[in-house]
Amino acid sequence: MGEDVHVLRFVTGKYQGDEFPLIPSDGGYVVGRSSEVDLVLADDSVSRKHARFYFERGRTWLRDLGSRNGTTINGTAQRHHCLRVGDRIAIGSSLLAVAEVEASQATKLKRGGEKTGRSRAAPAQAEDSSSRSMSGSLEDIPLVDVLQWLGTSRKTGTLNVRRSDQAQVGKIYLRDGYAFYAAIDGIKGLDPEKAMMRMLAWSKGSFSLDNSVIEAVPKEIQTSLEHVLMESARQEDEIQHLSEKTKVPTYEDEIRVVSPSPIRWRDLDPLHLDILQDIDERAGQWAYILDSYTQTDLELLRAIVAMRKLGIVDFG
C-alpha cells in the first residue's frame, strides 16, 4: 500500500467538483493566473504567480508568493503554512479543501485548472461555470469560511443557510462582499447582526448562494464582517465555557418562575425584572426572550443563569 498524498478539492468557484493531487516532486506546484504555472486559475482576483505548494521534511507546505489579494487559510490570511487534512484554502474566487488519498489513486482524479490536460476554460465554459450557484455542506465548510470567501470575492446575492438538526432556514444578504442584512425564517424582529451570529453557530446543514438581491431592509448591519465573525467566535467560546460550568437553557426550553420568590423582585436589576415579566406573560418562552431582546444571546444566557442561581427561576 502506497503512502497517502494531499489533494486539493475545489468546493466553490468555477472549478467546483474538481481535484488536484499534490504528488511530491522536487519543484512543487505553483498556482496562479499565468498559463505557465502548474495549477491555472482563470480568475482576475488571482495573481499571475499566486502561491506555491512544495514538499519539505516529509510534509506539504504552502507559501504565498506576494500575491495581490493574499491567500486565506482556515479564515486567516497567511504567508506560510504546513498543510493538514481539513484545511480550507481561499485563493481568489476558489475555495479549496485539503484531503488525503492513496498515492496510487491520486493520478486518477479529475484535475481542475491545470496547465496539462484541462487548461483554462474557454470563454463560454467559464461563463457557464461562474454562473453556477455556489453550494455546500456546513460540515465540510463552516459558515465563517464561506462568508470570508464571499467577502474576498466581493459577491452580491443572497446566501441561504439551512440548519438540518432543527430545520431552520436563514438568509444573509450581501452587496459587493459586504453582509448588510440577515434574517431567520419565522423569527420576526430579530436583530440582523444577532441573526447572523446565531447562524454562524450552526454546524450541521447546507448553504447556497443565489443572485437575488434585496434593496430595502428594516435595519442594516453597521459593523464590519470581520468584527461580526470575531465577536461571534468569542461569544460561541464563552457560551461553550458557560455550559460546561453550569446548566443553561436551550432555545426550546420553557422558563418557570419560582413562587414564592426567595427574594423581593424590587431588589433585582432592570434586565432581570424585564425577563421575569416577559416570562410570566409569554408562558415561559425562552425563545421569545432570545429573539426580542437587544442583548446578545450570551448576555441573556448569563442573566438567566444568574436568576436561576438566585432561586427566582428554573428550567430544564
Salt bridges, closest charged atoms under 4 A:
ASP18 OD1 - LYS110 NZ 3.49
ASP18 OD2 - ARG118 NH1 2.86
GLU19 OE2 - ARG9 NE 2.50
GLU56 OE2 - ARG57 NH1 2.66
ASP64 OD2 - HIS50 NE2 3.94
ASP64 OD1 - ARG79 NH1 2.78
ASP87 OD2 - HIS81 NE2 2.71
GLU100 OE2 - HIS6 NE2 3.77
GLU114 OE1 - ARG111 NE 2.52
ASP145 OD2 - ARG88 NE 1.87
ASP165 OD1 - ARG163 NE 2.93
ASP191 OD1 - LYS219 NZ 2.63
GLU220 OE2 - ARG175 NH2 3.14
GLU231 OE2 - ARG234 NH2 2.59
GLU238 OE1 - ARG302 NH2 3.12
ASP269 OD2 - HIS272 ND1 3.74
ASP291 OD1 - ARG198 NH1 2.58
ASP297 OD1 - LYS194 NZ 3.86
ASP297 OD1 - ARG198 NH2 2.92
ASP314 OD2 - ARG256 NH2 3.57
ASP314 OD1 - ARG308 NE 2.99
